[in-house]
């Protein structure tokens, strides 16, 4: 099958070629044109025909295409396009792989190697279509860039009918006053001191709570811990009563019973009703947060 097309511009590019593929001096950048026995025209048109299966890749002499392109680059001299050359090398290598895959036997698939070759051929067709899509999108971008480059923003002032709506700015202070305001605004603020006088914990005497616990146990014999702390006004009183029970247990005056884990703790009086127990105060109970504690004097050298 023979496809003939005149040497015409593609995507807005001028193609001016001589009899041997030479480019006329002083012309615009030209697209690469191919001259084969069965095809004559732009290289992009050859790719389009192959991708649409209107031309068999096996009928294309890639060696002649390569020779034509080398002559085209030499004719351009020092103004040859690197992007066009890179694009040609990519597409030419794809066409070479595609032609090699098409020359393989087209019989039934016998093993995984043949299947892999067929998959590679399909992949080459996909790469060719992908290249064509990128080429078309690049053309769209080029058209948009050319159109937008002719547009410029309107750099004008505010119209008078809008400028008259702005209120007049009246500044009644001078530079010195501005400097004073800036110094005041940028001056570091003093660190706020936080007083501890509002923090006050009522001290609870462990000795007094122990006397209360002893009195209740002597009267009732056995009480639960929940009953002993039932009337505690705060957490500190509850802690003081618990500490007093530990002191009484250490003196052997009380015993603890608990029927089940995490159940109620029963406190039983086992001490002498006539005995007096001396319960020591804890450091936290003796110290008063409002007492002034004198600082140690510095030793003179």
C-alpha positions as CSV (number, residue, x, y, z in Angstrom):
1,X,0.0,0.0,0.0
2,X,1.3,3.4,-1.0
3,X,0.5,6.6,0.8
4,X,1.6,9.9,-0.8
5,X,1.2,13.2,0.8
6,X,2.7,16.5,-0.2
7,X,5.3,18.1,2.0
8,X,2.9,20.3,4.0
9,X,3.1,22.1,7.4
10,X,2.1,20.1,10.4
11,X,0.7,21.8,13.6
12,X,1.7,25.2,12.2
13,X,5.3,24.4,11.3
14,X,6.7,25.4,7.9
15,X,8.4,22.6,5.9
16,X,10.8,23.7,3.1
17,X,12.9,20.9,1.7
18,X,15.0,20.7,-1.4
19,X,15.5,17.7,-3.7
20,X,17.9,16.0,-1.3
21,X,16.2,17.1,2.0
22,X,18.2,20.3,2.3
23,X,16.6,23.2,4.1
24,X,16.5,26.6,2.6
25,X,18.6,29.1,4.4
26,X,16.8,31.8,6.4
27,X,13.5,29.8,6.7
28,X,11.6,29.2,9.9
29,X,12.3,26.0,11.8
30,X,11.0,23.1,9.7
31,X,9.5,19.8,10.5
32,X,11.1,16.6,9.4
33,X,9.7,15.1,6.2
34,X,10.1,11.5,5.0
35,X,10.6,10.3,1.4
36,X,10.2,6.5,0.9
37,X,9.1,4.3,-1.9
38,X,5.6,4.0,-0.5
39,X,5.3,7.2,1.5
40,X,6.2,10.8,1.2
41,X,5.3,13.4,3.8
42,X,5.8,14.7,7.3
43,X,7.0,12.3,9.9
44,X,4.0,13.0,12.2
45,X,1.7,11.9,9.3
46,X,3.7,8.6,9.1
47,X,3.1,8.0,12.8
48,X,-0.6,8.8,12.4
49,X,-1.0,6.3,9.6
50,X,0.8,3.6,11.5
51,X,-1.2,4.2,14.7
52,X,-4.5,4.0,12.7
53,X,-3.3,0.8,11.0
54,X,-3.7,2.4,7.6
55,X,-0.1,1.6,6.9
56,X,1.9,-1.6,7.9
57,X,5.0,-0.9,9.9
58,X,6.7,-3.8,8.1
59,X,6.5,-1.8,4.8
60,X,8.4,1.2,6.3
61,X,12.2,1.1,5.7
62,X,13.4,2.5,9.0
63,X,17.0,2.7,7.8
64,X,15.9,5.2,5.1
65,X,13.9,7.2,7.6
66,X,17.0,7.4,9.8
67,X,19.2,8.5,6.9
68,X,16.6,11.1,5.9
69,X,16.6,12.5,9.5
70,X,20.4,12.6,9.7
71,X,20.5,14.5,6.4
72,X,17.8,16.8,7.8
73,X,19.8,17.6,11.0
74,X,23.0,18.2,9.0
75,X,21.2,20.6,6.7
76,X,20.1,22.6,9.7
77,X,23.7,23.2,10.8
78,X,24.0,24.9,14.1
79,X,20.3,25.7,14.5
80,X,19.2,22.1,14.8
81,X,16.4,21.5,17.4
82,X,17.5,19.3,20.3
83,X,13.9,18.6,21.3
84,X,13.0,17.5,17.8
85,X,16.0,15.2,17.6
86,X,15.2,13.6,21.0
87,X,11.6,13.1,20.0
88,X,12.7,11.4,16.8
89,X,15.0,9.0,18.6
90,X,12.3,8.0,21.0
91,X,9.7,7.4,18.3
92,X,12.2,5.7,16.0
93,X,13.3,3.3,18.7
94,X,9.6,2.5,19.4
95,X,8.9,1.9,15.7
96,X,12.0,-0.4,15.5
97,X,10.7,-2.5,18.4
98,X,7.2,-2.5,16.9
99,X,8.5,-3.7,13.6
100,X,10.5,-6.4,15.2
101,X,7.4,-7.6,17.1
102,X,5.3,-7.6,13.9
103,X,7.8,-9.7,12.1
104,X,7.4,-12.5,14.6
105,X,5.2,-15.5,13.6
106,X,1.5,-14.8,14.1
107,X,0.6,-18.4,15.0
108,X,-1.0,-19.7,18.2
109,X,0.7,-18.8,21.5
110,X,2.6,-21.9,22.5
111,X,4.5,-20.7,25.6
112,X,4.9,-17.8,28.0
113,X,7.7,-16.3,25.8
114,X,5.4,-15.9,22.8
115,X,2.8,-14.4,25.1
116,X,5.3,-12.0,26.5
117,X,6.3,-10.9,22.9
118,X,2.6,-10.3,22.1
119,X,2.2,-8.2,25.2
120,X,5.3,-6.2,24.2
121,X,3.8,-5.6,20.8
122,X,0.6,-4.3,22.4
123,X,2.7,-2.1,24.7
124,X,4.5,-0.6,21.7
125,X,1.2,0.3,20.1
126,X,0.2,1.9,23.4
127,X,3.4,3.9,23.6
128,X,2.9,5.1,20.0
129,X,-0.7,6.3,20.8
130,X,0.6,7.9,24.0
131,X,3.2,9.8,22.0
132,X,0.5,11.0,19.6
133,X,-1.7,12.2,22.5
134,X,1.2,14.1,24.1
135,X,2.0,15.7,20.7
136,X,-1.6,16.9,20.3
137,X,-1.7,18.3,23.9
138,X,1.6,20.1,23.3
139,X,0.0,21.7,20.2
140,X,-2.9,22.9,22.3
141,X,-0.6,24.4,24.9
142,X,1.4,26.1,22.1
143,X,-1.7,27.6,20.7
144,X,-2.9,28.9,24.1
145,X,0.6,30.3,24.9
146,X,0.7,32.1,21.6
147,X,-2.8,33.6,22.2
148,X,-2.2,34.6,25.8
149,X,1.1,36.2,25.0
150,X,-0.8,38.9,23.1
151,X,-2.8,39.9,26.2
152,X,-1.6,42.4,28.8
153,X,-3.1,43.4,32.1
154,X,-4.7,46.8,32.4
155,X,-2.4,48.8,34.6
156,X,-4.4,52.0,35.4
157,X,-5.2,53.9,38.5
158,X,-8.5,53.9,40.3
159,X,-11.3,55.7,38.5
160,X,-12.3,59.1,39.8
161,X,-15.9,58.0,40.6
162,X,-14.5,55.3,42.9
163,X,-11.6,57.3,44.2
164,X,-14.0,60.0,45.5
165,X,-15.7,57.5,47.7
166,X,-12.5,57.0,49.8
167,X,-12.5,59.1,53.0
168,X,-9.7,61.6,53.4
169,X,-7.0,60.5,55.8
170,X,-6.2,63.1,58.4
171,X,-3.0,62.6,60.4
172,X,-2.7,65.1,63.3
173,X,0.6,63.9,64.8
174,X,4.2,64.2,63.6
175,X,7.1,61.9,63.3
176,X,8.1,62.2,67.0
177,X,4.7,61.2,68.1
178,X,4.7,58.2,65.8
179,X,8.1,57.2,67.2
180,X,6.8,57.4,70.7
181,X,3.8,55.3,69.9
182,X,6.0,52.7,68.2
183,X,8.3,52.6,71.2
184,X,5.4,52.1,73.6
185,X,3.9,49.3,71.4
186,X,7.2,47.5,71.0
187,X,8.4,47.9,74.6
188,X,8.5,44.5,76.5
189,X,5.7,44.2,79.0
190,X,6.7,43.6,82.6
191,X,6.4,40.1,83.8
192,X,3.3,39.7,86.0
193,X,4.0,38.3,89.4
194,X,1.7,35.6,90.7
195,X,1.1,35.8,94.4
196,X,0.7,32.6,96.5
197,X,-1.4,34.2,99.2
198,X,-4.6,32.9,97.7
199,X,-3.4,29.3,98.0
200,X,-4.4,28.1,101.4
201,X,-4.7,24.4,102.6
202,X,-6.4,23.9,105.9
203,X,-4.1,21.9,108.1
204,X,-5.6,18.7,109.6
205,X,-4.1,17.2,112.7
206,X,-3.6,13.4,112.5
207,X,-3.5,13.3,116.3
208,X,-7.0,14.8,116.6
209,X,-8.4,12.5,113.9
210,X,-6.9,9.5,115.7
211,X,-8.6,10.5,118.9
212,X,-11.9,10.8,117.1
213,X,-11.4,7.3,115.5
214,X,-10.5,5.7,118.8
215,X,-13.5,7.2,120.5
216,X,-15.9,5.9,117.8
217,X,-14.3,2.4,117.8
218,X,-14.4,2.1,121.6
219,X,-18.1,3.0,121.4
220,X,-19.1,0.8,118.5
221,X,-16.4,-2.0,118.6
222,X,-16.4,-2.5,114.8
223,X,-17.0,0.0,112.0
224,X,-16.3,0.1,108.3
225,X,-13.8,2.5,106.9
226,X,-16.6,4.0,104.9
227,X,-18.5,4.8,108.1
228,X,-15.4,6.3,109.7
229,X,-14.9,8.8,106.8
230,X,-18.5,9.4,106.1
231,X,-18.5,12.8,107.7
232,X,-15.1,14.0,106.4
233,X,-15.5,17.5,105.1
234,X,-12.7,17.3,102.6
235,X,-10.0,15.0,101.2
236,X,-7.3,16.1,103.7
237,X,-9.5,14.9,106.6
238,X,-10.0,11.6,104.9
239,X,-6.3,11.2,104.5
240,X,-5.6,12.1,108.1
241,X,-8.1,9.5,109.4
242,X,-6.5,6.9,107.1
243,X,-3.0,7.7,108.5
244,X,-4.4,7.6,112.1
245,X,-5.7,4.0,111.4
246,X,-2.2,3.0,110.2
247,X,-0.7,4.4,113.4
248,X,-3.3,2.6,115.5
249,X,-2.7,-0.7,113.6
250,X,1.1,-0.3,114.2
251,X,0.3,0.1,118.0
252,X,-1.9,-3.1,117.8
253,X,-5.0,-1.2,118.8
254,X,-7.1,-2.1,115.7
255,X,-7.5,-5.0,113.3
256,X,-8.7,-5.0,109.7
257,X,-11.1,-7.5,108.0
258,X,-12.1,-7.6,104.4
259,X,-14.5,-10.4,103.3
260,X,-14.0,-10.0,99.5
261,X,-11.5,-8.3,97.3
262,X,-12.3,-4.6,96.9
263,X,-15.1,-5.0,99.4
264,X,-15.8,-2.9,102.5
265,X,-12.9,-2.7,104.9
266,X,-14.0,-3.4,108.5
267,X,-12.0,-1.9,111.4
268,X,-12.3,-3.7,114.7
269,X,-11.1,-2.3,118.1
270,X,-8.6,-4.6,119.8
271,X,-6.8,-2.3,122.1
272,X,-7.2,-1.5,125.8
273,X,-10.0,0.8,126.6
274,X,-8.0,2.5,129.3
275,X,-4.8,2.9,127.4
276,X,-3.7,6.2,126.0
277,X,-2.1,6.2,122.5
278,X,0.4,8.8,121.5
279,X,0.1,9.5,117.8
280,X,2.9,11.5,116.2
281,X,2.0,14.3,113.9
282,X,3.2,14.2,110.3
283,X,5.4,16.9,108.7
284,X,2.6,18.0,106.5
285,X,0.3,18.5,109.5
286,X,2.8,20.4,111.6
287,X,3.9,22.8,108.9
288,X,1.8,26.0,108.4
289,X,2.0,27.4,104.9
290,X,1.6,30.9,106.3
291,X,4.5,30.6,108.8
292,X,7.5,32.6,107.8
293,X,10.4,30.2,107.5
294,X,13.7,32.0,108.2
295,X,16.4,31.6,105.5
296,X,19.8,30.3,106.6
297,X,22.3,33.0,107.0
298,X,25.1,33.2,104.5
299,X,28.5,32.3,105.9
300,X,31.1,35.0,105.6
301,X,34.4,33.9,104.1
